[in-house]
Amino acid sequence: MTVKFFLDENIPNSSVKALRDMGYEVEHARTAGFKGSSDDEIAKYAKEQKAILVSRDLDFGNILWYPEGSHHGVLIIRLPYDYTADQITKKLKEFVEKIEVENLVGHITILELGRYRMREI
């Protein structure tokens, strides 16, 4: 299975290169024409592309707003707000390197410092 990623505007551009260097197909909301788009538009596009949506926006994990079937997969990055773009990209890269990326499909995954948790969607 080929895993694709769609990065929300709040994910650093440097994360695109890091994931591409790991062999993944990656799009960023800013360069895909979604700058300033609503969460619903972002979620819909990522699902249509069969891409894992990567965001720092906790709303994407709300099952009342995004019930079962509304995502292909979501990775929510919950790191300290003062983290730099380089720190966020480093944590994302380390996480993707240590997991079976295919497991992100069909799940909401929350990445925090030192741990992550997954919930099936």
Secondary structure as GFF3:
##gff-version 3
##sequence-region A 1 121
A	DSSP	beta_strand	4	7	.	.	.	ID=ss1
A	DSSP	alpha_helix	14	21	.	.	.	ID=ss2
A	DSSP	beta_strand	25	28	.	.	.	ID=ss3
A	DSSP	alpha_helix	39	48	.	.	.	ID=ss4
A	DSSP	beta_strand	51	55	.	.	.	ID=ss5
A	DSSP	three_ten_helix	58	61	.	.	.	ID=ss6
A	DSSP	beta_strand	74	77	.	.	.	ID=ss7
A	DSSP	alpha_helix	85	98	.	.	.	ID=ss8
A	DSSP	three_ten_helix	101	104	.	.	.	ID=ss9
A	DSSP	beta_strand	107	112	.	.	.	ID=ss10
A	DSSP	beta_strand	115	120	.	.	.	ID=ss11
###
